[in-house]
Amino acid sequence: MPYIILKYLITAGVVVLVSEFAKRSDKLGGLIAALPLVTVLTLIWLYLEHQPTSKIANHAYYTFWYVLPTLPMFLLFPYLLPKWGFVLSLASCVIFTLLVFLLFAQVMKPFGVDLL
């Protein structure tokens, strides 16, 4: 039980750290947020929990493919935010990202990349 609490504290700490940097500097906050900190932490947790190498490698592989369709959201959100406000912009971006992901998964399937 203490191990899982430690995992939560470290992982939550990373999110808080990124948001604190973002409050002080848009560029530095964006840079740190763009780093794959959550993925790196996940890979570390999987390794420390003695998961098979194949599971760790698959996590990294699928993370790469899942990141690509999320990237357009980071251009759409700042465009929509001043027009629609935070909640509607964020909700629209989530829906847009899901649709882009579904389309991307269909496009990648013939190339042997099975995302669904």
Secondary structure, DSSP 8 states (H G I E B T S, - for coil): -HHHHHHHHHHHHHHHHHHHHHHH-HHHHHHHHHS-HHHHHHHHHHHHTT--HHHHHHHHHHHHHHHGGGTTHHHHHHHHHHHH-HHHHHHHHHHHHHHHHHHHHHHHGGGT----
